[in-house]
Structures are given as structure tokens and as C-alpha cells.
Amino acid sequence: MVTRQAAKPRQGARVTPEPGAARPARRKSAYPYALYLPAAVVYLVIFLVPTVMAFYFALTRWTLFDSTFVGLDNFRDFLAEQNLRIGFVNTLFYAVVTSGLKVVLGLLLGVLLTSRLRLRGFLRSVVFFPVLVSTVAVGITFSALLRPDTGLVNKALALVGIDGPDWLGDASTALLSVALVDVWKGVGIATVIYIAGILSIPRDYYQAVAVDGGGAWHRFRHVTLPLSWPATYSVIILSFIGGLRSFDLIWTMTRGGPGFTSDTIASIIYKQYQAGFFGLSTAGNVLLFVVVTAIVVPLNYFLGRRQVAA
């Protein structure tokens, strides 16, 4: 009886495994993970190490040359700060106003700048330009514009018979004035996010509304508004975090004044640092980190569930 020998595969030919045969384990390459290494080193050096050191130095009285462990004394002293309640309320007010206005104005500008407007390319550049300007420069410029006697804002109001207030010197308008300047400077980022979100919406939805006889309001109400929710989610989170941590514009325009009426948590921390209480200001920074985390994490969870439901 003659038996045939199985033919040997030619060199370079692909061998197909028999059905049911176990496939050889594929070796995992370390090459993709090596690409993460530079970013991991930067994240470790710039974020994780300073964060751990801040938590430690918040428990000490320290200078550039030595430190003394004092436990939770810095936290108790900072929480006993007489202006902390005002600063906390102002911080929440500032974050809510700035994030809310950026969402509303960013959405409206996003809709306008994705329409068939002739100069929409130029207008996009105009809206985004304030983002590129230094925050300190914006604060100094608007401090001059909002002066009660020589500022251009009150001079313009005087032409129509309105006596403008002392925008930055009145306790009732100081913080709100700074918040509006913050919105002017930061709405460009919100607009860009909304433009990207609106342009990603399939045109079929708008055509379906047109077939049903819907107009511009129906397109906005039933297509643009719900389907741009991911952009709204991003703008709310980014703007709210920025509002809770805002310092440079407030300090440049009012320095927390008049009195302490426009102080925020960040400006109170900086005043402690100016006074030489480095451990106390570090404890304040840790508390601000905890406050931001305690507010943003539940907000992110709630908005994330709303995004999934949408």
C-alpha cells in the first residue's frame, strides 16, 4: 500500500492552521507602550510630584530653607479666615456666571458662524482673537476703560444720557464687571468648540426638518440644540473649572476690592502668600483643589449621564 507524504510548504508560503487547532500566542511588543513614556515623565514631574509636595508642605510652616511640621494647624487657620465665606460665595458666583454666559453666547455665535454668512471666516478670527491676548493685558486695558470719570464706557453711556457707575469701585458691580470681561475674553474657546460640534452634525437631519416644513427655529430646537450636547458638556466643564480657579483677571482689575467684596478663594490664598504665610497659602491651595474636585466630579458624572441619555 502506497502512502503519500504530506507536501512540505514552500519557503515563504503562508501556512493556514487546521480548523480547531490552537493558534500560536502572539508576542506583545513593548513598542506602543514606549510611546507613552515621554508624556508619563512630563505628567509625573509637572503634576504628580508637585501635588504630593503641596499636600506635605500644607502640613508644615516652611520657608525656602527649612520647614516645621504643624499638622492640621494651617487648615484650621485658613478655614478660620474671616473673608473665606465671602470668597467662597464669590467664587461660586463667578464660576456660574462666566460658565453660563459662555455656554449661551458660544452656542449662539457657533450657530451664526456656521451659517451661510459671507464674512464668517473673518468673524471667526475676530471672536477668537481675545483668547490670544494676555489676561493681564486684558485686565489693565479694561481697568482703564471702566474708570468712572475718564473711561470710554462711561463716556459712551453719557452720550445717551446715562450716568455710568464706578464699575470696579462699587461693591455691587465690581465682581460682575470682572466676570463679563472674563466672558469677553474666553467666549472664543466656547465658540470654537460649538463650531466643531455643529459641523459634525449630519446634514440629513436638517434636510429631514426641511422636508417636514420646519424653519430655522425648528432646525435649532430639534437638531442643533440636542445634537450639540457633547460640545455643551465640554464648555460647561472647562468654563466651570476655569471660573473656580480664576485669579489673574480678578487680581489685575480689582485686587479683591473694594475692601474684600470681590475676593475669591484664589485671591485670598495669594494674599496669605504675600504676607509670608507660605504654609497657610499652600493649605489654601490644597483646599481649593478639594473644593474644585468635590464640585466638578459630581457635575461631570451628572452631565455625562445626560450626554448618554441624549
C-alpha positions as CSV (number, residue, x, y, z in Angstrom):
1,M,0.0,0.0,0.0
2,V,1.5,3.3,-1.1
3,T,1.1,6.2,1.3
4,R,1.6,9.8,0.3
5,Q,3.8,12.1,2.3
6,A,2.3,15.4,3.2
7,A,3.8,18.1,0.9
8,K,6.1,20.5,2.7
9,P,5.1,24.1,2.4
10,R,7.3,26.2,0.1
11,Q,9.6,28.7,1.7
12,G,7.7,32.0,2.2
13,A,4.3,30.4,1.7
14,R,1.5,31.2,4.3
15,V,0.5,28.3,6.4
16,T,-3.1,28.1,7.3
17,P,-3.7,26.3,10.6
18,E,-6.1,23.3,10.7
19,P,-9.6,24.0,11.9
20,G,-9.8,23.7,15.7
21,A,-6.0,23.8,16.0
22,A,-4.6,26.1,18.7
23,R,-3.1,29.3,17.3
24,P,0.4,30.3,18.4
25,A,0.4,33.0,21.1
26,R,1.2,36.4,19.6
27,R,4.1,38.2,21.2
28,K,3.2,41.6,22.6
29,S,5.5,44.3,21.6
30,A,6.6,46.9,24.1
31,Y,6.9,49.5,21.3
32,P,3.5,51.1,21.7
33,Y,3.9,51.5,25.5
34,A,7.3,53.2,25.0
35,L,5.4,56.0,23.2
36,Y,3.7,56.8,26.4
37,L,6.9,57.2,28.4
38,P,7.7,60.9,27.5
39,A,4.2,62.0,28.4
40,A,4.2,59.9,31.6
41,V,7.5,61.6,32.6
42,V,6.2,65.1,32.0
43,Y,3.0,64.3,33.9
44,L,4.9,62.8,36.8
45,V,7.4,65.8,37.1
46,I,4.9,68.6,36.4
47,F,1.8,67.3,38.1
48,L,2.1,64.4,40.4
49,V,5.4,65.4,42.2
50,P,4.3,69.0,42.9
51,T,0.8,67.8,44.1
52,V,2.3,65.3,46.6
53,M,4.8,68.0,47.8
54,A,1.9,70.5,48.2
55,F,0.0,68.1,50.4
56,Y,3.1,67.6,52.5
57,F,4.0,71.3,52.8
58,A,0.4,72.2,53.7
59,L,1.1,70.4,57.0
60,T,4.2,72.5,57.7
61,R,5.4,76.0,58.3
62,W,8.0,76.4,55.7
63,T,10.4,78.9,54.1
64,L,12.8,78.4,51.3
65,F,15.4,76.9,53.7
66,D,13.5,74.9,56.3
67,S,10.1,73.6,57.4
68,T,8.4,72.7,60.7
69,F,5.7,70.1,60.8
70,V,2.5,71.6,62.4
71,G,-0.1,69.0,61.4
72,L,-3.6,70.4,60.5
73,D,-3.0,73.9,62.0
74,N,-2.7,75.5,58.6
75,F,-6.0,74.1,57.5
76,R,-7.7,75.3,60.8
77,D,-6.2,78.8,60.4
78,F,-7.2,79.1,56.8
79,L,-10.8,77.9,57.5
80,A,-11.0,80.5,60.3
81,E,-10.1,83.3,57.8
82,Q,-12.8,86.0,58.2
83,N,-13.2,86.6,54.5
84,L,-13.3,82.9,53.5
85,R,-17.1,82.7,53.4
86,I,-17.3,85.8,51.1
87,G,-14.5,84.4,48.9
88,F,-16.3,81.0,48.6
89,V,-19.6,82.7,47.6
90,N,-17.9,85.0,45.2
91,T,-16.0,82.0,43.6
92,L,-19.3,80.1,43.0
93,F,-21.0,83.2,41.7
94,Y,-18.1,83.9,39.3
95,A,-17.9,80.3,38.1
96,V,-21.7,80.1,37.5
97,V,-22.0,83.5,35.7
98,T,-18.9,83.0,33.5
99,S,-19.7,79.4,32.5
100,G,-23.4,80.1,31.9
101,L,-22.7,83.1,29.6
102,K,-20.0,81.3,27.7
103,V,-22.4,78.4,27.0
104,V,-25.2,80.7,25.8
105,L,-23.0,83.1,23.8
106,G,-20.8,80.3,22.5
107,L,-23.8,78.4,21.2
108,L,-25.4,81.5,19.5
109,L,-22.1,82.5,18.0
110,G,-21.4,78.9,16.9
111,V,-24.8,78.8,15.1
112,L,-24.2,82.2,13.5
113,L,-20.6,81.4,12.3
114,T,-21.7,78.1,10.8
115,S,-24.4,79.7,8.8
116,R,-24.1,81.0,5.2
117,L,-22.6,84.2,6.4
118,R,-20.3,85.9,3.9
119,L,-17.7,87.1,6.4
120,R,-17.9,84.1,8.7
121,G,-14.2,83.2,8.3
122,F,-13.2,86.8,9.3
123,L,-15.7,86.9,12.1
124,R,-14.4,83.6,13.5
125,S,-10.9,85.2,13.7
126,V,-12.4,88.3,15.4
127,V,-14.3,86.2,18.0
128,F,-11.2,84.0,18.8
129,F,-8.7,86.9,18.9
130,P,-9.3,87.8,22.6
131,V,-8.3,84.3,23.6
132,L,-4.8,85.0,22.3
133,V,-4.3,88.2,24.3
134,S,-2.6,88.1,27.7
135,T,-5.0,88.0,30.6
136,V,-3.0,90.7,32.4
137,A,-3.1,93.0,29.4
138,V,-6.9,92.5,29.1
139,G,-7.3,93.3,32.8
140,I,-5.2,96.5,32.6
141,T,-7.0,97.6,29.4
142,F,-10.5,97.1,30.8
143,S,-9.5,98.8,34.1
144,A,-8.8,101.9,32.1
145,L,-12.0,101.6,30.0
146,L,-14.1,101.2,33.1
147,R,-12.8,104.1,35.1
148,P,-15.7,106.3,36.3
149,D,-14.5,109.6,35.1
150,T,-12.2,109.0,32.1
151,G,-13.2,105.6,31.0
152,L,-14.6,105.2,27.5
153,V,-17.5,103.1,28.7
154,N,-19.0,105.8,30.9
155,K,-18.2,108.4,28.3
156,A,-20.2,106.4,25.7
157,L,-23.1,106.0,28.2
158,A,-23.0,109.7,28.9
159,L,-23.7,110.4,25.2
160,V,-27.1,108.7,25.6
161,G,-27.9,110.4,28.9
162,I,-26.9,107.5,31.2
163,D,-24.7,108.2,34.2
164,G,-22.4,105.1,34.4
165,P,-21.4,103.8,37.9
166,D,-17.9,103.2,39.2
167,W,-17.8,99.7,37.7
168,L,-14.7,98.4,39.7
169,G,-15.0,100.7,42.7
170,D,-18.6,99.8,43.6
171,A,-19.1,96.6,45.7
172,S,-22.3,95.8,43.8
173,T,-20.7,95.9,40.3
174,A,-17.0,95.0,40.8
175,L,-17.2,91.2,40.6
176,L,-19.8,91.2,37.9
177,S,-17.8,93.6,35.8
178,V,-14.7,91.3,36.0
179,A,-16.9,88.3,35.2
180,L,-18.2,90.0,32.0
181,V,-14.6,90.8,30.9
182,D,-13.8,87.1,31.5
183,V,-16.7,86.1,29.3
184,W,-15.5,88.5,26.5
185,K,-12.0,87.0,26.7
186,G,-13.0,83.3,26.9
187,V,-16.1,83.0,24.7
188,G,-13.9,82.4,21.7
189,I,-12.9,78.9,23.0
190,A,-16.5,78.1,23.6
191,T,-17.4,79.2,20.1
192,V,-14.7,77.1,18.5
193,I,-15.9,74.0,20.4
194,Y,-19.5,74.7,19.3
195,I,-18.5,75.3,15.7
196,A,-16.8,71.9,15.7
197,G,-19.8,70.2,17.3
198,I,-22.3,71.8,14.9
199,L,-20.3,71.0,11.8
200,S,-20.1,67.3,12.9
201,I,-23.9,67.0,12.8
202,P,-25.0,65.1,9.7
203,R,-26.8,67.3,7.2
204,D,-29.5,64.6,6.7
205,Y,-31.2,65.8,9.9
206,Y,-31.6,69.3,8.7
207,Q,-32.9,68.0,5.4
208,A,-35.5,65.9,7.2
209,V,-36.7,69.0,9.1
210,A,-36.9,71.0,5.8
211,V,-39.0,68.2,4.2
212,D,-41.4,68.3,7.2
213,G,-41.7,72.1,6.6
214,G,-39.7,73.2,9.6
215,G,-38.0,76.6,9.6
216,A,-34.8,77.9,11.2
217,W,-36.2,77.7,14.8
218,H,-37.2,74.1,14.3
219,R,-33.7,73.2,13.0
220,F,-32.2,74.8,16.0
221,R,-34.6,73.4,18.5
222,H,-34.9,69.8,17.3
223,V,-31.5,69.3,15.7
224,T,-28.7,71.7,16.6
225,L,-29.5,72.1,20.3
226,P,-29.8,68.4,21.3
227,L,-27.1,67.1,18.9
228,S,-24.6,69.7,20.1
229,W,-24.8,68.4,23.7
230,P,-21.3,67.0,23.6
231,A,-20.0,70.5,22.9
232,T,-22.2,71.9,25.6
233,Y,-20.9,69.3,28.0
234,S,-17.2,70.3,27.2
235,V,-17.9,74.0,27.5
236,I,-19.6,73.7,30.9
237,I,-16.9,71.6,32.4
238,L,-14.0,73.7,31.1
239,S,-15.6,77.0,31.9
240,F,-16.7,76.0,35.4
241,I,-13.2,74.7,36.3
242,G,-11.7,77.9,35.0
243,G,-14.2,80.0,36.9
244,L,-13.5,78.2,40.2
245,R,-9.7,78.7,39.8
246,S,-9.8,82.2,38.3
247,F,-7.3,84.6,39.8
248,D,-5.3,86.7,37.4
249,L,-8.0,88.8,35.9
250,I,-9.6,89.4,39.3
251,W,-6.3,90.4,40.8
252,T,-5.4,92.7,37.9
253,M,-8.7,94.6,37.9
254,T,-9.8,94.8,41.5
255,R,-7.2,93.0,43.7
256,G,-10.2,91.7,45.6
257,G,-11.7,95.1,46.3
258,P,-13.3,97.3,47.1
259,G,-12.5,96.1,50.5
260,F,-13.0,92.3,50.3
261,T,-16.1,92.3,48.2
262,S,-14.6,90.7,45.1
263,D,-12.3,88.3,46.8
264,T,-12.3,84.7,45.6
265,I,-10.6,81.7,47.2
266,A,-7.6,82.1,44.9
267,S,-7.1,85.8,45.8
268,I,-7.3,85.0,49.5
269,I,-4.6,82.4,49.0
270,Y,-2.4,84.9,47.2
271,K,-2.8,87.5,50.0
272,Q,-1.6,84.9,52.5
273,Y,1.3,84.2,50.3
274,Q,2.1,87.9,50.0
275,A,2.1,88.1,53.8
276,G,4.7,85.4,54.0
277,F,2.4,82.6,55.3
278,F,3.6,80.0,52.8
279,G,2.3,77.0,54.7
280,L,-1.1,78.7,55.1
281,S,-1.3,79.6,51.4
282,T,-0.3,76.0,50.5
283,A,-3.1,74.7,52.7
284,G,-5.5,77.0,50.9
285,N,-4.4,75.6,47.6
286,V,-5.0,72.1,48.8
287,L,-8.5,73.1,50.0
288,L,-9.2,74.8,46.7
289,F,-8.1,71.6,44.9
290,V,-10.5,69.6,47.1
291,V,-13.4,72.1,46.5
292,V,-12.9,72.0,42.7
293,T,-12.8,68.2,42.8
294,A,-15.8,67.9,45.0
295,I,-17.9,70.2,42.7
296,V,-16.6,69.1,39.3
297,V,-16.6,65.3,39.8
298,P,-20.4,65.1,40.6
299,L,-21.1,67.7,37.9
300,N,-19.1,65.7,35.4
301,Y,-21.0,62.5,36.3
302,F,-24.4,64.2,36.0
303,L,-23.6,65.8,32.7
304,G,-22.1,62.5,31.4
305,R,-25.3,60.6,32.2
306,R,-27.2,63.4,30.4
307,Q,-25.0,63.0,27.4
308,V,-25.5,59.3,27.3
309,A,-29.3,59.7,27.6
310,A,-29.3,62.3,24.8
